[in-house]
Amino acid sequence: MRIARREFIGQTVGAAAAAAAAFNAEAVDASERTALSPAESFSFCVLADPHCDEPAKEGLEALGDGVAKFMRCLEQMQRLDLAERPDFLLVAGDVHPWALLEHEDQWPIPIYAVAGNHESSREKRDQLRQVFGRGFERDGRESDYYSFVHKGVRFVAACDAGSGGDHVGHWCSELIAPAGECEWLEQELAQPEPVILFAHIPPERDGADRNMYLSRNDSRWFCDLVTRDTPHALFFGHLHRATEEYRIGAARCFNACSCCWNSGRAPLGFLHVRVTPAGLHVREMETGRYSS
């Protein structure tokens, strides 16, 4: 038996339009459909690379600085119909939490974040914990990576940006605490609940040595793990370009656009994800465009 094709609709401008106007996920076997069994349907959002400490960008002056664009996203989430309003927000790194210290009590929904390469120091990761105050704990200890279960779905917040601001990602680093994240990931992806993972730097699908992705060996190990254990979805940021959907094995993967600035003048935005027993419906919510 086959289930209906699921669509992810992305919006872009200029040269990126033809490449990312729409993403059509291939039809999948019923076994994948039964793998996602939330206690009840719900929605969440994924936001990447808010760069809150950055000033207004050329072509985006009307949208203000990074903090203003981050707040704009939260306001748009709150304007969604009640049935579509997210239960929480996942933030996939490069937050600049020091710019949000005066706003830490203003979040309309729970926010879970992971560090990006811009949060490579312990001080900045402590600020990330201070601003959002959720997660960042494992076995009663502070941790740069963590998980939580929401309505029968396990969310895995993985930290792959640990090497002093390096744009190439790593799962093993003296700056990722505590040690042992690889073993932890193996355990998390093997849990009985459906798994949705988010991190900052995406894997290189072919295991190549390529800037802006996980390192060669990290990519190969991670892609093998995902192919074996098949988490239901993976979300990444870091690339600052139009949102892309692809697959690693049977797992749906998304490299999300930034809500602060993107190459190719791709629109700003975030992802809205609806979780149902029939699967995930993912759509891009646009929050701004470059002026002509």
LOMAR-354595 format. One record per residue: residue in three letters; x, y, z of N, C-alpha, C, O, CB in turn. Coordinates in steps of 0.1 Angstrom, whole numbers, plus 5000, padded with zeros to 4 digits. Glycine has a CB too. Layout:
ALAXYZXYZXYZXYZXYZ/...
END
This chain:
MET500849885000500050005000500950125000501950125006499050005012/ARG500550234993501250354992500450464998499250464998501650394978/ILE501150575003500350685009500650805000501550804991500850715023/ALA499750905001499851024992501151094993501851095004498651114996/ARG501551144982502751224981502651344990501651414991503051264967/ARG503751374998503751495007504551605000505551574993504351465020/GLU504151725002504851834995505451935005504851965015503851904986/PHE506551985002507152095010507252205000507952194990508552055016/ILE506652315003506652434994507652534999507452585011505252494993/GLY508652574991509552674995509352794986508852774974511052624994/GLN509752914990509553034982510953094980511653114990508553134988/THR511353134968512653194966512453304955511453314949513653094962/VAL513553374953513553474943514753464934515653394938513453624948/GLY514853534923516053534915516353404910515553324906517153594922/ALA517653374909518153254904517753124912517753014907519653254903/ALA517453154925517053034933515652994931515252884936517253074948/ALA514853064924513353034923513152904917512352824922512653144915/ALA513752874905513452754898513952634906513352524906514152754884/ALA515052644913515652534921514852494933514752384937517052564924/ALA514152594939513552574952512052614953511552634964514352644963/ALA511352634942509952674943509152564949508152604956509452704929/ALA509452444947508652334954509552214956510452184947507452304946/PHE509352134967509952014969508851904971507951924979510852024982/ASN509051794963508051694963508651564969509551504963507451664949/ALA508251524981508851404987508251284980507051284976508551395002/GLU509151184977508651064970507650994979507750994991509850974967/ALA506750914973505850834980506650734988507650684983504750764971/VAL506150695000506850605008505950485012504750495012507350675021/ASP506550375017505850265021505050295034505350385041506750145023/ALA504050215036503150235048503950215060503550265071502050135048/SER505050135060505950115072506450245077506550255089507050025069/GLU506750345068507250475073506050545080506250615090507850555062/ARG504850535074503750605079503450555094503150645102502450575071/THR503550425096503250375110504350415119504150405131503050225109/ALA505550455114506650485123506450615131506950635141507950495115/LEU505550705125505250825132503950815139502850805132505250945122/SER503950805152502650785159502650885171502750835183502650635164/PRO502351005168502251105180501051075188500051025183502251245175/ALA501051105201499951095209498751175204497551135205500251135223/GLU499051285198498051365191498751455181499951485182497251455201/SER498051505171498751585161499151725167498451775176497751615149/PHE500251775163500651905168501651965157501951905148501451885181/SER501952095160502852165151504052225159503952245171502152285144/PHE505152235152506352305158506952385146506652365135507352215165/CYS507852475150508552555140510052535141510552505152508252705141/VAL510852555130512252545130512752675124512352715113512752425122/LEU513652735131514252865127515752855127516352795137513752985136/ALA516452905117517952885116518653025115518153115108518252795104/ASP519753035121520753145119520053275120520153355111521353125105/PRO519553315132518953445133519953555134519653675132518053445146/HIS521253525138522353625139521853755145521953865139522853655124/CYS521353745157520653855164521453975166520954085167520053805177/ASP522753965167523654075169524054155157524854255157524854035177/GLU523554115145523954175133523054295129521854285132523954075121/PRO523654405124522754525120521954485108522154385102523654645117/ALA521154585104520354565092521254545080522354605079519454695089/LYS520854455071521654425059521154495047520054545046521454275056/GLU522054515037521754585025520654505018520754385016523054595016/GLY519654585014518454525007517454475017516354435012518954404999/LEU517754475030516854425040516654535051516154505062517254295046/GLU516954655048516954765058515654785064515554805076517354895051/ALA514554765057513254785062512854685073511954705081512154775051/LEU513554565073513254465083514054485096513754415106513654325077/GLY514954575097515654605109516854505111517354435102514754595120/ASP517354505124518554425127518154285130516954245128519254485139/GLY519154205135518854065137517754035148516953945146520153995141/VAL517854115158516754095169515454125163514454055166517054195181/ALA515254235155513954265150513454155141512254125141514054395142/LYS514354095133513953985124513553865131512653785127515053955114/PHE514253835142513953725151512553745157511653655157514953705162/MET512253865162510953895168509853885158508753845161510954025175/ARG510153925146509153925135508753775132507553755130509753985122/CYS509653685133509353545132508353495143507353425140510553455132/LEU508653535155507853495166506453555165505453485168508453535180/GLU506353675161505053735159504253665148503053655149505253885155/GLN504953625137504153555127503653425131502553385127505053545114/MET504453355139503953225145502753245153501853165153505053165153/GLN502653355161501553375170500353415162499153405167501853485180/ARG500453465150499353505141498753385134497653395127499753605131/LEU499353265134498753155128497453115134497253135146499753035128/ASP496653045126495352995132495752905144496752835144494552915121/LEU494752895153495052815166495452675163496352625169493752815174/ALA494852615153495152475150496552455144497152345145494152415140/GLU497152565138498452565132499552625141500752615138498452635119/ARG499152685152500152755161501052645167500652545172499352835172/PRO502352675167503352575171503352565186503152655194504752615167/ASP503552435191503752405205505052465210505152495222503652255207/PHE506052465201507452515205508152545193507752525181508152415214/LEU509352605195510252645184511652585186512152585197510452805183/LEU512152525175513552475175514452585168514152625157513652335168/VAL515552615174516452715168517752645165518452595174516652845178/ALA518152645153519252555148520552635147521252635137518952495135/GLY520952705158522252765159522552905153521652955146523152675153/ASP523652955156524053095152523053195157522453265149524353105137/VAL522753195170521753275176522253415179521453515178521153205188/HIS523453425184523953545191523153575203522553685204523953665181/PRO523153485213522253505225522553625233521653685240522353385234/TRP523853685232524153805240523353925236523154015244525653835238/ALA522753915223521854025219520454015224519654105222521954035204/LEU520153895230518753865235518653875250517553835255518353735229/LEU519753905257519653895271518653985278518153955288521053935277/GLU518254095271517154185276515754135272514754195276517454325271/HIS515754025264514453985259514053845265513053785260514453975244/GLU514853795274514653655278513353615284513053495285515753615288/ASP512553715288511253685294510053715284508953715288511053765307/GLN510453735271509453775262508953665252508253695243509953895254/TRP509353545254509053445244507653395246507253345256510053325246/PRO506853395235505453355236505253205236504253155240504653415224/ILE506253135232506252985231507552935237508553005237505952935217/PRO507552805241508852745245509852745234509452715222508652605251/ILE511152765237512152765226513252675231513752685242512752905224/TYR513652585222514752485223515852525213515452535201514352335222/ALA517052535217518152585208519352485209519552415219518552725211/VAL520152495199521452435199522452535195522052635188521552305189/ALA523652525199524752615195525152605181525152495175525952595205/GLY525452715175526152715162527552745163528052765174525452815152/ASN528252765152529752795152529952935158531052965162530352785139/HIS528953015158529053155164528953145180529253245187527953245159/GLU528553025185528453005199529452905204529152815211526952965204/SER530652925199531752815202532352835216532952735221532752825192/SER532252945222532852955236531952915247530752915245533353105238/ARG532452875258531652835269530752955274529652935278532452785281/GLU531353075274530553195278529353215269528253235275531453325277/LYS529453195256528353215247527353105249526153125247528853225233/ARG527752985252526852875254526052885267524952845268527552735253/ASP526752945277526052975289524953085287523953075293527053025300/GLN525253175278524253285275523053225268521953265270524953395266/LEU523353125259522253055252521352985262520152995260522852955242/ARG521952925272521152855282520352955290519252935294522052775291/GLN521053075293520353175301519153235294518153255300521353285305/VAL519353255281518253325273517053235271515953285273518753365260/PHE517253105268516153015265515752925277514552895278516452935253/GLY516752885285516452815297515752675295515152625305515552895305/ARG515852615284515252485282516252385276517152435269513952495272/GLY516152255279517152165274518452185281518552225293517252175259/PHE519552165274520852185278521152105291521952155300521152335281/GLU520551995293520751915305520551765301519651735294519851955317/ARG521451685306521451545304521951465316522951495321522251495291/ASP521151375321521451295333521751395345522651365353522651205330/GLY521051505346521251595357522351685356522651755365521351515369/ARG523051685345524251765343524051865331523251835322525551685340/GLU524651975331524652065320525251995308526251925309525352205323/SER524652015296525151955284524852035272523752105271524451815283/ASP525752035262525552105250524552035240524152085230526852125243/TYR524251905244523251835235522351765245522651725256524051725226/TYR521051745240520051695249518851645241518951655228519551805259/SER517851585247516651545240515451565249515551575261516751395236/PHE514251565243513051565250511951495242512051485230512651715254/VAL510951445249509851375242508551465243508251515254509551235248/HIS507951485232506751575232505651495224505751465212507051705225/LYS504551465231503451395225503851265218503351245207502651485216/GLY504751195223505151065218506251075207506550965201503951005212/VAL506851195205507851205195509151255202509051345210507451305183/ARG510251195199511551225206512251335197512451315185512451105208/PHE512651445203513351555197514751555202515051555214512651695199/VAL515751545193517151525196517851655192517951685180517751405189/ALA518351725202519151855199520551825200521151805210518751965210/ALA521151815188522551765187523551885184523151985178522751665175/CYS524651885190525651985188526851945180527551855183526152035202/ASP526952005168528051965158528952085155529652075145527451905146/ALA528852185163529652305160530552345172530152425180528752425156/GLY531652275173532452285185533852335184534452355194532452155192/SER534352365172535752385170536052535168536552565158536252305159/GLY535852615178536252745178535852835167536552915162537752745178/GLY534552815162534052895152534252845138533952905128534653035152/ASP534852725137535152655124533752635117532752595122535852525126/HIS533752665103532552645095532352505091531352465085532652735083/VAL533352415094533252275092532852205105533352235115534552205086/GLY531852125104531252065116531951945121532551865114529852035114/HIS531851915135532451805141531551755152530951835159533851845147/TRP531451625154530751565165531651555178531151545189530151435161/CYS532951545175533851535187534751655188535451695178534751405185/SER534751725199535451845201535651865216534651835223534851965194/GLU536751925220536951955234535952065238535752085250538351995237/LEU535352135229534452245232532952195233532052275236534552355221/ILE532752065230531452005231531451935244532151835246531051915219/ALA530551965254530551905267529251845270528151905267531052005278/PRO529151725277530351645280530851565268530151565258530051555292/ALA531951495269532451405259531451295257530751255266533851355262/GLY531551235245530751115243529451135235528551055236530351055256/GLU529351245227528151275220527851165209526651135207528251405213/CYS528851105203528651005193527850885198526950835193529950955186/GLU528350835210527650725217526250765221525350685219528450685229/TRP526150885225524750935229523850935217522650895218524851075235/LEU524350985205523550985193523050845189521950825185524251055182/GLU523950755190523650615187522450565196521550495191524850525188/GLN522550605209521450565218520150635215519150565215521950585232/GLU520250765212519050835210518350795197517050785197519350985209/LEU519050765186518350735174517850585175517050555166519350745162/ALA518250515184517750375186516550365196516050255198518850285191/GLN516150485201514950485210513650445203513650455191514850625217/PRO512650395210511450345204510550455198509850425189510650265214/GLU510650575203509850675197510350725184511450705181509750805207/PRO509450775175509850845163510850955167510551025177508650895155/VAL511850975159512951075162512951185152512951155140514251005163/ILE513051305157513251425149514451495155514551525166512051525149/LEU515551515147516851565151517051705145516651725134517951475147/PHE517551795153518051925147519451955152519751935164517052035151/ALA520252015144521552055146521952175138521052225130522551945144/HIS523152225139523452345131524052315117523552365107524452425139/ILE525052235116525852215104525352085098525451975104527352215107/PRO524952085085524451965078525551865074526751915073523651995066/PRO525251745073526251645067526451665052525551715045525851505070/GLU527651625048527851615033527451475029528051375033529451645030/ARG526351475021525751345018526651245011526451125013524551365009/ASP527651285003528551194996529851175004530751104999528851254982/GLY529851225016531051215024532351285019533451245021531351065025/ALA532051395011533251465005533751565015533151595025532751534993/ASP534951605013535651715021535251845016535751895005537251695021/ARG534251915023533652035017533352135028532752095038532351995010/ASN533752255026533452365036531952375038531152355029534152495031/MET531652425050530252445054529452325057528252335060529552525043/TYR530052205057529352085061530152015072531252055076529251995048/LEU529551905077530351815086531651775079531651755067529551705091/SER532651745087533951695081533651565074532651495076534951685092/ARG534651525066534551405058534151275066533151215064535851375050/ASN534951255077534651135085533351145093532651055095535851105094/ASP533151265098531851295106530651275097529651215101531851435112/SER530751325084529651305075529351155072528251115072529851385062/ARG530451085069530250945066529650865078528750785076531550885062/TRP530250885090529650815101528250855104527350765106530550855114/PHE527850985103526551025106525550975095524450925099526451175107/CYS525950985083525050935072524750785074523650735071525550965058/ASP525850705077525650565080524650535091523850455091526950495083/LEU524850615102523950605114522450635110521550565114524450695125/VAL522250745103520950785099520350675089519150645091520950925092/THR521050625080520550525071520150395078519250335075521650495060/ARG520950365089520650245096519450265105518550175106521850205105/ASP519350375113518350385123517150475118516050465125518950455135/THR517250545107516050615101515250705110514150675113515150515094/PRO515850805115515050905122514050965112514250955100515951025128/HIS512951015118511851055109512151185101511751195089510551075116/ALA512951275107513251395100514551455107514751445119512151495100/LEU515351535099516451605103516451745098516051775087517751535098/PHE516751845107516751985103518052045107518652025118515552055111/PHE518652125097519952195099519752335094518852365087521052115091/GLY520752415097520852555092522252575086522652495078520652655104/HIS522852685089524252715086524552765072525552835070525052595089/LEU523752715062524152745048523752875043524252925033523552635039/HIS522752945049522253075045521853075030522353155022523353175047/ARG521052985026520552985012519152925012518552885023521452905003/ALA518452925000517152875000516952735006517852655004516652874985/THR515852715013515652585019515752465009515252474998514352585026/GLU516352365014516552245005516052115013516252105025518052225001/GLU515252035006514851905011515551795003515751804991513351885011/TYR516051685011516651575004516551455014515851465024518251605001/ARG517051345010516951225019518351165021519251165013516051115012/ILE518551115034519651035037519050895040518350885050520551085049/GLY519250795032518450675033517050705032516650765022518750605047/ALA516150665041514750695041514350815049513250855049513950575046/ALA515350885055515050995064514951125056515751155048516151005075/ARG513851205059513751335053514651435060514651435072512251375054/CYS515351515052516251605057516051745051515651755039517751565054/PHE516251845059515951985055517152075059517552075071514652045061/ASN517752145050518652255052517852385052517452425041519852255043/ALA517552445063516652555064517352685060518552705063516052565077/CYS516652775054517152915051517252985064516752945074516152985041/SER518053095064518153185075517053285076516453315066519553255075/CYS516753325088515753435090516353565091515653665093514853405102/CYS517753575089518453705089518953745076518753865072519553695099/TRP519653665069520153695055520553565048520853465054521453785056/ASN520353565035520653445026521353485014521253595008519353375023/SER522253395009522853414996521853404985520753344987524053324994/GLY522153454973521253444962520053534964519053514956520953304959/ARG520053614974518853704977517553614980516453664977518653804966/ALA517753494985516653414988515853474999516453535009517053264992/PRO514553464999513753525010514053465024514653355025512253505008/LEU513853545034514053505048512753425053511653445047514253625057/GLY512953345063511853275068512153165078513353155082511053215056/PHE511153085081511352975090510452855085509652875076510953015105/LEU510652745091509852625087508752595097508952605109510752505085/HIS507552565092506452525100506152375097506052335086505152605097/VAL506152295108506052155106504752105114504652125126507252085112/ARG503952035107502751975112502951825114503251755104501452005104/VAL502851775126503051635129501751565130500951595139503951615141/THR501451465122500251385122500551235121501651205117499251425111/PRO499651145124499951005122500250975107500850865105498750925127/ALA499751055098500051025084501351075080501851045068498951095076/GLY502151145088503451195084503651345088502851405095503651175070/LEU504651405082505051545084504651625072504851585061506551555087/HIS504051735075503851835064504651955068504552025078502251885063/VAL505651995059506652095062506452205051506452185039508052045061/ARG506352325056506252445047507052555052507252575064504752485045/GLU507552635042508352755045507452875047506552895039509352775034/MET507652945058506853065061507853185058508753205065506353065076/GLU507553265048508353375045508153495054506953525058508053415030/THR509253555058509153675067509753795061509653905067509853645081/GLY510353795049510853905043511553875030512053765029511753985053/ARG511653975022512353965009513354085007513154195013511353954997/TYR514354054999515254164996514554264987513754234978516554104989/SER514854394989514354494980514954484966516054444965514554644986/SER514154524956514654514942515654624939516154624928513454524932/
END
